[in-house]
Amino acid sequence: MVAIVTGGSRGLGRAIAKEFAAEGAKVVVSARRASPTGLPGTAAETAHQIRAAGGEAMGLRCDVSNEEQVMAMAGQTIDLYGQVDVLVNNAGMMVLGKTLLEIQPAEWNQSVAADLRGPCLACRAVLPAGWSQGRSSAGPGGFSGRATAISFSARSGCRTRPRRTGCGRWGRSGLWGSPAELGRAFPRGLVCPATP
C-alpha cells in the first residue's frame, strides 16, 4: 500500500503518516517548506522519523494550493512506487491568534487556498492513478483488498450536498473515505478530528 499524506510535517498529519508506516504502508509525506506561522516540523523530518522506525517514506515539499507542485507530488509518487492507494488530504492553514477583524484578506486567501483548493487539486492529481490501477473501495467496512481511498479532513459539503461537491460521483464509484474510516482501518492509536 502506498499512502500520500499532505500536511504531514507536524501534528495530526505526522501521526497519520507514522501510523500508515507502522501498518506497513509506503508513505509519501508532503508539506510546505516552512510553516507561514513559524510552527516547527518538515515533511523531510517526518519521513526521516518513519525510516528511523524501520518504515519506508519519502518527504516532498508541496504547497497544496499550487497545482504544479501537486501534480509533481503525484507524479513523483507514481514514478517511485508505481501506484497511489490512499490520499489523506490533511494539509491546511489556520491564522493563529487573530480575530476575524484582525485577519488580513491575504491571510484569509491563503487559508482558503490550502483548505479548499488543496484537497481538490490533490484529488484531481491522484484520482486518475487510482482509476488506472483498477482499485476498489474503502469505506465504513474498512479497506477491501487493493483499495483506493480519498480522504477529506474537512468534507462537510460531501455530507450535505454530495452531488454538488463531486463526492457523490466519486463515492458511488467507490473512491472515498474519511479520517474516521481510515481510523477504523488502521485503529492502533490513530486520532481523527472528526467522526461521521
C-alpha positions as CSV (number, residue, x, y, z in Angstrom):
1,M,0.0,0.0,0.0
2,V,1.2,3.5,-0.9
3,A,-0.2,6.5,1.1
4,I,0.2,10.2,0.4
5,V,-0.3,12.3,3.5
6,T,-0.5,16.1,2.8
7,G,0.3,18.4,5.7
8,G,2.4,15.6,7.2
9,S,5.1,17.8,8.8
10,R,3.5,18.0,12.3
11,G,0.5,17.2,14.4
12,L,-2.2,15.0,13.1
13,G,-0.6,14.7,9.6
14,R,2.6,13.4,11.1
15,A,0.7,11.0,13.4
16,I,-1.3,9.7,10.4
17,A,1.8,9.2,8.3
18,K,3.6,7.4,11.1
19,E,0.6,5.1,11.7
20,F,0.3,4.2,8.0
21,A,4.1,3.3,8.0
22,A,3.7,1.3,11.2
23,E,1.0,-0.7,9.4
24,G,3.4,-1.4,6.6
25,A,2.4,1.3,4.0
26,K,5.0,3.1,2.0
27,V,4.3,6.8,2.9
28,V,4.8,9.9,0.9
29,V,4.8,12.8,3.3
30,S,4.2,16.3,1.8
31,A,4.2,19.7,3.3
32,R,5.3,23.3,2.5
33,R,8.9,24.0,3.1
34,A,8.1,26.0,6.2
35,S,5.1,27.0,8.1
36,P,3.9,30.6,7.4
37,T,3.1,30.9,11.1
38,G,6.5,29.5,12.2
39,L,5.4,26.1,13.5
40,P,8.2,23.5,13.7
41,G,8.5,20.4,11.5
42,T,9.0,19.5,7.9
43,A,8.0,16.6,5.6
44,A,11.6,15.5,5.5
45,E,11.7,15.2,9.3
46,T,8.6,13.1,9.4
47,A,9.9,10.9,6.6
48,H,13.2,10.5,8.5
49,Q,11.4,9.5,11.7
50,I,9.4,6.9,9.7
51,R,12.6,5.5,8.2
52,A,14.4,5.5,11.6
53,A,11.5,3.3,12.9
54,G,12.0,0.8,10.1
55,G,9.4,2.2,7.6
56,E,9.6,3.4,4.1
57,A,8.9,7.0,3.4
58,M,9.7,9.9,1.1
59,G,9.3,13.6,2.1
60,L,8.3,16.1,-0.5
61,R,7.9,19.9,-0.5
62,C,4.5,20.7,-1.8
63,D,2.1,23.6,-1.3
64,V,-1.2,22.0,-2.0
65,S,-2.7,25.3,-3.3
66,N,-0.2,25.2,-6.2
67,E,-1.4,23.0,-9.0
68,E,2.1,22.5,-10.5
69,Q,3.5,21.3,-7.2
70,V,0.6,19.0,-6.5
71,M,0.9,17.4,-9.9
72,A,4.7,17.0,-9.3
73,M,3.9,15.3,-5.9
74,A,1.5,12.8,-7.5
75,G,4.0,12.2,-10.4
76,Q,6.9,11.6,-8.1
77,T,4.9,9.1,-6.1
78,I,3.8,7.2,-9.2
79,D,7.4,7.3,-10.6
80,L,8.8,5.9,-7.3
81,Y,6.1,3.4,-6.2
82,G,4.0,2.9,-9.3
83,Q,0.7,3.5,-7.5
84,V,-1.2,5.5,-5.0
85,D,-3.6,3.6,-2.8
86,V,-4.5,6.3,-0.2
87,L,-4.6,10.0,-0.2
88,V,-5.0,11.8,3.1
89,N,-5.9,15.5,2.5
90,N,-4.7,16.8,5.8
91,A,-2.9,20.0,4.7
92,G,-4.5,23.2,5.9
93,M,-3.7,26.6,7.2
94,M,-5.0,28.5,10.3
95,V,-4.5,32.1,11.1
96,L,-3.5,31.7,14.7
97,G,-4.0,34.3,17.4
98,K,-6.2,36.7,15.4
99,T,-9.8,37.6,15.5
100,L,-11.9,37.8,12.3
101,L,-11.4,41.6,12.2
102,E,-7.6,41.2,12.5
103,I,-7.2,38.6,9.8
104,Q,-6.0,40.3,6.6
105,P,-7.6,39.4,3.3
106,A,-4.3,37.9,2.0
107,E,-4.1,35.6,5.1
108,W,-7.7,34.6,4.5
109,N,-7.0,33.8,0.8
110,Q,-4.0,31.6,1.8
111,S,-6.2,29.7,4.2
112,V,-9.0,29.1,1.7
113,A,-6.4,28.1,-0.9
114,A,-4.9,25.4,1.4
115,D,-8.1,24.2,2.9
116,L,-10.4,24.1,-0.1
117,R,-8.4,24.3,-3.3
118,G,-5.7,22.0,-2.0
119,P,-7.8,18.9,-1.5
120,C,-9.5,19.5,-4.9
121,L,-6.1,19.7,-6.6
122,A,-4.7,16.6,-4.8
123,C,-7.8,14.5,-5.7
124,R,-7.6,15.6,-9.3
125,A,-3.9,14.7,-9.4
126,V,-4.4,11.3,-7.7
127,L,-7.8,10.0,-9.0
128,P,-6.5,9.1,-12.5
129,A,-3.8,6.9,-10.9
130,G,-6.5,5.1,-8.9
131,W,-8.6,4.5,-11.9
132,S,-5.7,3.2,-14.0
133,Q,-4.9,0.8,-11.2
134,G,-8.4,-0.7,-11.2
135,R,-8.7,-0.2,-7.5
136,S,-11.8,-0.9,-5.5
137,S,-13.2,0.9,-2.5
138,A,-12.5,1.9,1.1
139,G,-15.4,2.8,3.3
140,P,-17.2,2.2,6.6
141,G,-16.3,-1.5,6.5
142,G,-12.6,-0.8,6.1
143,F,-10.3,-1.5,3.2
144,S,-11.2,-4.2,0.7
145,G,-8.3,-5.8,-1.0
146,R,-6.5,-3.3,-3.1
147,A,-8.4,-0.2,-2.2
148,T,-8.0,3.4,-3.2
149,A,-9.3,5.8,-0.5
150,I,-9.6,9.5,-1.0
151,S,-9.8,11.1,2.5
152,F,-11.1,14.5,3.2
153,S,-10.2,16.1,6.5
154,A,-12.9,18.7,6.0
155,R,-15.8,17.3,4.0
156,S,-18.9,18.6,5.4
157,G,-20.1,19.6,2.0
158,C,-19.9,16.0,0.9
159,R,-22.4,15.1,3.6
160,T,-24.9,17.9,2.9
161,R,-24.5,18.3,-0.9
162,P,-22.8,15.3,-2.4
163,R,-23.8,15.9,-6.0
164,R,-22.6,19.5,-6.0
165,T,-19.2,18.7,-4.4
166,G,-18.3,15.8,-6.6
167,C,-18.2,13.4,-3.6
168,G,-21.4,11.8,-4.7
169,R,-20.0,10.8,-8.1
170,W,-16.7,9.5,-6.7
171,G,-18.3,7.9,-3.7
172,R,-20.7,6.0,-5.9
173,S,-17.6,4.8,-7.8
174,G,-16.1,3.5,-4.6
175,L,-13.4,6.2,-4.2
176,W,-14.0,7.8,-0.9
177,G,-13.1,7.7,2.8
178,S,-12.8,10.0,5.8
179,P,-10.3,10.1,8.7
180,A,-12.8,8.2,10.7
181,E,-12.9,5.3,8.1
182,L,-9.1,5.4,8.0
183,G,-9.1,5.2,11.8
184,R,-11.2,2.1,11.7
185,A,-9.0,0.5,9.1
186,F,-5.8,1.5,11.0
187,P,-7.0,1.6,14.6
188,R,-3.8,1.5,16.5
189,G,-4.0,4.8,18.3
190,L,-4.9,6.9,15.2
191,V,-6.7,10.0,16.4
192,C,-9.1,11.7,14.0
193,P,-10.6,15.1,14.4
194,A,-14.0,14.3,13.0
195,T,-16.3,11.2,13.1
196,P,-19.3,10.5,10.8
